[in-house]
Amino acid sequence: MIKKLASILATVLLVLGSWGFAGVTSAQAADINIFTLQSSPILAARRNAADAKLGEIKGKIDLNNSDVRDFRALRGFYPTLASKIIQNAPYENVEDVLDIPGLSEKQKERLQANLDSFIVTDVADVMTSGDDRYNPGLY
């Protein structure tokens, strides 16, 4: 019991000491808002264009910006149908994907059944430059 109390006290002292070493005043240390993400200029500066684009799609597959691997979650899309979708981008709206030339009836059925899984946003160079949509280099 005494060992546990001593370790807790040592931890508290270490945290308080590190705040002093880092230049955090006691007023800042008492303000719980210093721990929220919204108040951190360092974290805000780390948000890049790719993160911003991913925030727009809200967990859906962006027909204009997602790479071929994003389609793996949908049965029958990876890699052939996903490649056709990417090759025929950009799209104005989600339903345009049904107009891809050369689709089989089965592929059209799969697309139709999964339209609610897709979203269309403006093309972002950070997401589409080079051949990264076909081979994003994730192994």
Summary of the structure (lengths in Angstrom):
residues: 139
radius of gyration: 24.2
end to end distance: 48.7
largest distance: 75.0
contacts: 313
relative contact order: 0.13
helix: 60%
strand: 3%
